[in-house]
Amino acid sequence: MKKRYLLAPGPTPVPESALLAMAQPIIHHRTPQFSEIFKETAELLKYVFQTKQDVLMLAASGTGAMEGSITNLFSPGDEVLVVNGGKFGERWGKISEAYGLKAHWLTVEWGKAIDPAVVKKALDENQNIKAVMVQASETSTCAAHPIKELAALTKDRDCLLIVDGITGVGVFDLPMDDWGIDVMVSGSQKAFMLPPGLAFVALSEKAWKFQETAKVPRFYFDFKKERKNLKDNTSAYTPAVTLIIGLRQALLMIKEEGLENTFKRHDRLARATRAAAEALGLKLLAPESPSNAATGFFVPEGVDGGKLVKYLRDEMGVTMAGGQDHLKGKIVRVAHLGYFDTFDIIVAIASIEMALSKMGHKVAFGAGVAAAQQILLEGYK
Amino acid sequence: MKKRYLLAPGPTPVPESALLAMAQPIIHHRTPQFSEIFKETAELLKYVFQTKQDVLMLAASGTGAMEGSITNLFSPGDEVLVVNGGKFGERWGKISEAYGLKAHWLTVEWGKAIDPAVVKKALDENQNIKAVMVQASETSTCAAHPIKELAALTKDRDCLLIVDGITGVGVFDLPMDDWGIDVMVSGSQKAFMLPPGLAFVALSEKAWKFQETAKVPRFYFDFKKERKNLKDNTSAYTPAVTLIIGLRQALLMIKEEGLENTFKRHDRLARATRAAAEALGLKLLAPESPSNAATGFFVPEGVDGGKLVKYLRDEMGVTMAGGQDHLKGKIVRVAHLGYFDTFDIIVAIASIEMALSKMGHKVAFGAGVAAAQQILLEGYK
């Protein structure tokens, strides 16, 4: 017997109540029974997105909603600013270019956040830029970008702020309407605590205006059509019925905890993880602007990060994420978003301590755990 | 307590073993554990698609794979022939036009199959036609189109046969390689006995050649990228993990029954349903070329089909499908694909008899059931 722990930044663990809700006999999607669930779920999504706008539910991975955010709002030749600080920032640019947009790339060192002044300068210098595309949380580097500051820059311009909130929404505060985020995308397998297969997207009034004149071709990801269907408590094409049933369950859990408490919990778990890494002498990947979704740290000199992640997974049953591209083999990423609590962090830290020791690295057992405990205790009366 | 029976042509009932497989704690998609499942599932899919080609798995509804079949294979301005004999035939044309293709529409009366001679004439008259797009089974009318004959027409031309097999693959015989079908699409919520959210598509060598020069923009549905990832037992974007785990389970069931037996079962259930409808004096929607996926029949004069379907669903707990567009209120569609057996058909027929009687229609109770029983008995030693 090997007990398994999933501590990677997506898919994240699915609560048992959501698993069981999804395991019930399937129902037809064009029935009052499902419409009722769809309607309730759509309302709950607004709460988590902190918006009065409709939140569309698409049967797709998050990338599908990213693509739709481009194909529904722009025309070939439109100029956009892409904040490229990791795998997912890069994706904004690749999708834009695939659809004939002119992408201006703002490259940021992996692990760093974009400096809003750089974006301001780019916008000031080129009045043709129709959108800034960025991640709230760049999952590949565990860094958070300054969304509030970026929204302040786009708010009064004829330019949209398009935010990949796949590991941001429901993780930390991203008040879409208050800040003036124009497009916010998310996915089921992160803070929404569900299996992958559902993507979400909400648009501001300003973004819906862009939609009216957008000429990039589209069909499956047709936001206008989805919004029209949403008013009738349905979707344009067959919805991912079971995932939406699970979503309702997961959203009820978030509502019950209260969004603010959810954010506090994620913040506490994230700080504890970072403190533990530092106590173990592990250099953080994004020390200045860390995301509360996941913590990345460099493995010590002489340790192969790939082997470490493999050892943790195959020998200890603990699944974390390694690095991508040039960070491959150099980092480990521990998640703390969604269905995570105190003792998931303890498991994460203790297993890292033990695995590092197995890799020949000298570890003071319990040093990381102790640093985490100190912070995790804040969660208790 | 109201016991519910799902007898609509998708989503179809999900076997308990698949529900339970999907209810297990989620696993990460970039692990040897999931790769193993992915690999096995991809192999099993080839068996059901009757092809040596890769069968791609996309996180989307079936429409997503239909879209991809167009965006990955053609360029704006390309001419295609669309067999429009229902809602889904129409969809081929709409997607083609959304992406700038020139669609030539071959309109077929709802409930009828396309005459291959009409397609031959169109192909002979216009050598520029690059594809024929058709449904193996047009779910909205319960009619089957003559795929074998159409494949014979496209085989030796520079023209692809693109088949929507969403309610065809795994329902009746569609030997992709043998017949020379170039693109075959399907979806999880039909014969694959799963919740919606997964789409499948396989391409012939000839179709892959078209892919090389296709210029319609695409990103999320990128077949070349998916094929490349499939070789590494993974997908381009986060896969719908739980649905793929359920798929493996469902495919094992199909394999165990044997595809030929699956087809025989569907054929028997379909014949029984048609015989029952006829015994009850209900006019079939597609008498000449019926699909074994579902049977559609006109409701008797004086009965409101919408009310009948609603009564069945809300009072009797039996969900069937009504008609779409101009058939709204006029027909009922009973499914018999996927996780369906003898007594599902008995329930369907008995409930229709009883509900029709409640609607004031004179019914000889048991007449439909008896006609079905006669045929259903063939399934037993």
Interface residues (C-beta under 8 A of the other chain):
Chain A: R4 L6 A8 G10 P11 P13 V14 L19 L20 M22 A23 Q24 P25 I26 I27 H28 H29 R30 T31 P32 A59 A60 S61 G62 T63 G64 E67 K94 I95 A98 Y99 G100 G187 Q189 P195 P196 G197 L198 V216 P217 R218 F219 Y220 F221 Y237 T238 P239 A240 V241 T242 L243 R313 D314 T319 A321
Chain B: R4 L6 A8 G10 P11 P13 V14 L19 L20 M22 A23 Q24 P25 I26 I27 H28 H29 R30 T31 P32 A59 A60 S61 G62 T63 G64 E67 K94 I95 A98 Y99 G100 G187 Q189 P195 P196 G197 L198 V216 P217 R218 F219 Y220 F221 Y237 T238 P239 A240 V241 T242 L243 R313 D314 T319 A321
